[in-house]
Amino acid sequence: MTITETFKNDKSLFIQTLGLCVFAAALPFSVSLIQGGAILFILAGLWRARKDNTLSLLPAEIKANPLLIPWLIYMAAGIAAAAAGIDPVRSFKALNSDLLTMVTFLGLALFLRPAQRHTAFNVYTAAATAAAVMGIFQALNGLAHGLDIRAHATNHPVRFGEIMVIALALTLSRLFSGEEISPRLKKALYAAAALMISAIALSQTRGAYLGTAMVFVALFILKPASRRAVLCVVAAAAVLGLSLSMLNPRLRYKVGSIFMGANSAVTQTQAPDQSIGTRLILWRTGFKIIKDYPVLGAGPANVKKLFPVYCPPPYPENTVWGSLHNLYIHQTAERGLVGLAALLTLFAAMFITALRAHRAAPSAVAAWAIAIMAPYYLMNVTEITFQHVHTSYAVMFALAAAITARKQN
């Protein structure tokens, strides 16, 4: 039976696959479509389970998910922080985002099938490559007109760089998995990787630079048989980055200022540029909030409300900030040490889950999940990436894919 005939005979499978493809295609672009695609996928999955008389089996499958308890602990800490915070109504509304992320992850882990997973990977890679092309065009077109425009596609340049790192991790995991892939697909994946690396460089995002380096380190450790190939790609990426930096000296400065920024944070000296200086002010503001709300924090989504109190004018970049640009400081300020402990518990469980999936069934699927963990944690040092849909849903997709691959192995 062909795929077309299968879809004709099972409309719920067609709708489910459509929802997954919308979700995957939207990951680099649209929050609304990401969430809409995920909801459609889950609803169609429930429809199929009802048709197959397997609805009664779903609670046990959900209970067996290795991340269910860590997610519930994280949600409970958020609820406690919201109830004890300075604006409970605002905080409880903000928790809807956490709830939808958790439900999406559990739904993906519940209903994702091998054939759908393969299709979704291809769609996601194609969408990320298209976003990379958009970003590269923006940056090079800006240079052609004497403008310093950071690659960003449809997002902020920082978010764009992080999106590209996660997609690059999948692309390289597929290339270095050791699995048989067609020469045509291999060429397409190498081309996609080159475009993504170029887009990351042109995004001028330090967190993405460090994240990319961590992806290479992770794959070098995970794939001993492919280490020569990994090193070749690292060398090619370095040459590509150097070539792009010759076009725009700002790229060289961004890389060099990573160390200077870290040094400024330690010595309390003036930061080398505005973005690093802004982050240092935000982090210090966060520590002031934590000092006054150490246990349960000020409540989710309340940093912006407290910012003028703890950071007197003039504000950095003339902005009242709602993000402290460091997930760990930000969540401690809003959810206290209890919330930070819950977050770290969830992150540790994510890493352990990915590692166990890779050990149980080494594959491109499992490699992606484990290869993105350390870079993801690192990128959250300079951003609140975990709280952004484009990146958090992509990481949850990687984890759900690894869990289902292990379960179906």
QUIFENCOR-V18159 format. One record per residue. N is the residue number from 1. PHI is phi as a letter, one per 20 degrees, with the letter a starting at -180 (999 if undefined). OMEGA is omega in radians with two decimals (none if undefined). NEAR is the number of other ideal C-beta (glycine too) atoms within 12 Angstrom. Layout:
N	PHI	OMEGA	NEAR
N	PHI	OMEGA	NEAR
This chain:
1	999	-3.13	10
2	f	3.12	8
3	f	3.13	16
4	f	3.13	11
5	f	3.11	11
6	f	3.13	18
7	f	3.13	21
8	f	-3.11	13
9	e	-3.11	14
10	c	-3.09	21
11	f	3.13	16
12	f	3.09	27
13	f	3.10	31
14	f	-3.12	24
15	f	3.13	27
16	f	3.13	39
17	f	3.08	33
18	f	3.12	25
19	f	3.13	39
20	f	3.13	45
21	f	3.06	31
22	f	3.10	30
23	g	-3.08	46
24	f	-3.12	41
25	f	-3.08	29
26	e	-3.05	36
27	g	3.10	48
28	e	-2.92	45
29	c	-2.86	31
30	c	3.10	24
31	f	-3.10	27
32	f	-3.13	15
33	f	3.07	25
34	g	-3.10	38
35	f	3.11	30
36	f	3.10	24
37	f	3.14	38
38	f	3.13	43
39	f	3.11	26
40	f	3.12	29
41	g	-3.09	45
42	f	3.14	35
43	f	3.10	24
44	f	3.09	34
45	f	3.09	37
46	f	3.09	24
47	f	3.13	23
48	f	3.13	28
49	f	3.10	25
50	f	3.11	16
51	f	-3.09	18
52	e	-3.11	17
53	l	3.14	10
54	d	-3.14	18
55	g	-3.09	18
56	f	-3.12	11
57	e	-3.02	15
58	f	3.14	24
59	g	3.14	15
60	f	3.11	13
61	f	3.11	24
62	f	-3.14	27
63	f	-3.12	16
64	f	3.14	19
65	f	-3.06	33
66	f	-3.13	32
67	d	-3.11	38
68	f	-3.10	26
69	f	3.08	21
70	g	3.10	29
71	f	-3.14	34
72	f	3.07	23
73	f	3.13	27
74	f	3.12	38
75	f	3.14	33
76	f	3.11	26
77	f	3.10	36
78	f	3.12	42
79	f	3.12	28
80	f	3.13	29
81	f	3.13	43
82	f	-3.11	34
83	f	-3.09	23
84	e	-3.03	27
85	f	-3.06	35
86	e	3.13	27
87	b	-3.05	24
88	g	-3.13	23
89	f	3.12	17
90	f	-3.10	24
91	f	-3.14	32
92	f	3.06	25
93	f	-3.12	19
94	f	-3.12	31
95	f	3.08	32
96	g	3.13	20
97	f	3.10	26
98	f	-3.12	39
99	f	-3.13	24
100	f	3.08	27
101	f	3.13	37
102	f	-3.14	35
103	f	3.12	30
104	f	3.12	40
105	f	-3.12	43
106	f	3.11	37
107	f	3.10	37
108	f	-3.12	42
109	f	-3.09	41
110	e	-2.92	35
111	d	-3.06	41
112	f	3.13	42
113	d	-3.09	28
114	g	-3.11	19
115	f	3.11	19
116	f	-3.14	38
117	f	3.13	37
118	f	3.12	28
119	f	-3.12	28
120	f	3.09	41
121	f	3.14	40
122	f	3.14	26
123	f	-3.14	30
124	f	3.13	44
125	f	3.12	41
126	f	-3.14	29
127	f	3.12	37
128	f	3.09	44
129	f	3.09	35
130	f	3.09	28
131	f	3.11	42
132	f	3.12	39
133	f	3.11	27
134	g	-3.12	30
135	f	3.12	43
136	f	3.12	34
137	f	3.14	22
138	g	-3.08	30
139	f	-3.11	36
140	f	3.08	24
141	f	3.07	18
142	f	3.11	23
143	f	-3.14	24
144	f	3.14	14
145	d	3.08	11
146	m	-3.11	9
147	d	3.09	14
148	e	-3.13	23
149	d	3.13	26
150	e	3.07	34
151	f	-3.10	43
152	b	-3.10	33
153	l	-3.12	38
154	d	-3.08	23
155	c	2.94	33
156	f	-3.11	26
157	g	3.13	34
158	f	3.11	36
159	f	3.14	39
160	f	3.13	42
161	f	3.12	47
162	f	3.09	53
163	g	-3.12	56
164	f	3.14	56
165	f	-3.13	52
166	f	3.12	47
167	f	3.09	53
168	f	3.13	52
169	f	3.09	52
170	f	-3.12	49
171	g	-3.14	44
172	f	3.10	46
173	f	3.11	42
174	f	-3.13	39
175	f	-3.02	36
176	d	-3.07	41
177	f	-3.06	33
178	n	3.11	20
179	e	3.12	24
180	f	3.02	11
181	c	-3.07	23
182	f	3.10	11
183	g	-3.13	10
184	f	3.12	10
185	f	3.13	23
186	f	3.10	21
187	f	3.14	14
188	f	-3.14	21
189	f	3.08	35
190	f	3.10	28
191	f	3.12	21
192	f	3.14	34
193	f	3.14	42
194	f	3.14	31
195	f	3.14	34
196	f	3.11	50
197	f	3.10	46
198	f	-3.14	38
199	f	3.10	47
200	f	3.12	54
201	f	-3.07	45
202	f	3.06	44
203	f	-3.14	45
204	l	-3.08	39
205	d	-3.06	39
206	f	3.13	40
207	g	3.11	42
208	f	3.08	49
209	f	-3.14	40
210	f	3.11	32
211	f	3.11	44
212	f	3.11	45
213	g	-3.14	29
214	f	3.08	30
215	f	3.12	47
216	f	3.11	38
217	f	-3.13	25
218	f	-3.13	35
219	f	3.09	41
220	f	3.13	25
221	f	-3.04	21
222	f	-3.00	36
223	c	-3.11	34
224	g	-3.10	14
225	f	-3.09	16
226	d	-3.05	28
227	f	3.12	19
228	f	3.12	14
229	f	3.12	25
230	f	-3.14	30
231	f	3.09	18
232	f	3.12	20
233	f	3.08	31
234	g	3.13	26
235	f	3.12	16
236	f	3.12	21
237	f	3.12	31
238	f	3.11	21
239	f	3.14	18
240	f	3.12	27
241	f	3.12	31
242	f	3.14	19
243	f	3.13	19
244	f	3.13	32
245	f	3.06	24
246	f	3.10	15
247	f	-3.06	22
248	c	-3.13	29
249	g	3.13	15
250	g	3.11	27
251	f	3.12	32
252	f	-3.14	20
253	f	-3.12	21
254	f	-3.13	36
255	f	-3.12	29
256	f	-3.08	20
257	f	3.05	26
258	g	3.14	31
259	f	-3.11	18
260	f	3.12	24
261	f	3.11	33
262	f	3.14	21
263	f	3.13	18
264	f	-3.13	24
265	f	-3.11	27
266	f	-3.02	12
267	e	-3.09	13
268	m	3.07	13
269	e	-3.11	15
270	f	-3.14	16
271	f	-3.07	27
272	f	3.06	25
273	b	-3.00	22
274	f	-3.06	17
275	f	3.10	32
276	f	3.11	31
277	f	3.11	24
278	f	-3.14	28
279	f	3.13	36
280	f	3.10	34
281	f	3.14	32
282	f	-3.12	38
283	f	3.13	36
284	f	3.08	25
285	f	3.11	36
286	g	3.14	37
287	f	3.09	24
288	f	3.11	25
289	f	-3.14	37
290	f	-3.14	32
291	f	-3.11	19
292	e	-3.13	21
293	c	-2.96	31
294	f	-2.96	21
295	e	-3.11	21
296	d	3.06	35
297	m	-3.11	43
298	e	3.14	42
299	o	3.12	37
300	g	3.09	46
301	m	-3.10	36
302	d	3.11	37
303	g	-3.10	45
304	f	-3.13	30
305	f	-3.10	25
306	e	-3.01	31
307	g	-3.12	30
308	f	3.14	18
309	f	-3.04	20
310	d	3.09	30
311	c	-3.09	29
312	f	3.12	13
313	f	0.00	12
314	f	-3.13	12
315	f	3.09	20
316	g	-3.12	27
317	l	3.10	17
318	l	-3.07	10
319	c	2.96	19
320	e	-2.94	22
321	e	3.04	30
322	d	3.11	26
323	c	3.12	35
324	e	3.06	42
325	l	2.96	40
326	a	-3.03	37
327	g	-3.03	38
328	f	3.06	33
329	f	-3.09	36
330	f	-3.10	44
331	f	3.07	45
332	f	3.11	38
333	f	-3.08	49
334	e	-3.05	49
335	c	3.08	48
336	m	3.13	34
337	f	3.06	25
338	f	3.12	28
339	f	3.10	43
340	f	3.12	31
341	f	3.12	26
342	f	3.11	32
343	f	-3.12	38
344	f	3.06	26
345	f	3.11	24
346	f	-3.13	40
347	f	3.12	33
348	f	3.13	21
349	f	3.09	28
350	f	-3.14	38
351	f	-3.13	31
352	f	3.12	23
353	f	3.13	39
354	f	-3.13	43
355	f	3.13	27
356	f	3.11	24
357	f	-3.14	38
358	f	3.13	37
359	f	-3.10	19
360	f	-3.08	22
361	b	-3.13	26
362	g	-3.11	30
363	a	3.09	34
364	f	-3.14	39
365	f	-3.12	40
366	f	3.14	40
367	f	3.12	42
368	f	-3.09	48
369	f	-3.09	48
370	f	-3.11	43
371	f	-3.09	47
372	e	-3.04	47
373	f	-3.10	39
374	f	3.07	32
375	g	-3.14	42
376	f	3.11	41
377	f	-3.13	30
378	f	-3.12	31
379	f	3.09	44
380	f	3.07	37
381	f	-3.13	31
382	d	3.13	38
383	b	2.99	41
384	d	-3.03	38
385	g	-3.12	41
386	f	-3.09	34
387	e	3.13	38
388	d	-3.00	32
389	f	-3.07	36
390	g	-3.06	43
391	e	-3.10	43
392	f	-3.14	40
393	f	3.10	42
394	f	3.12	50
395	f	3.08	49
396	f	3.07	43
397	f	3.13	45
398	f	-3.14	47
399	f	3.12	48
400	f	3.12	47
401	f	3.13	47
402	f	3.14	48
403	f	-3.12	41
404	f	3.11	39
405	f	3.11	36
406	f	-3.10	31
407	f	-3.08	27
408	e	-3.11	21
409	f	none	17
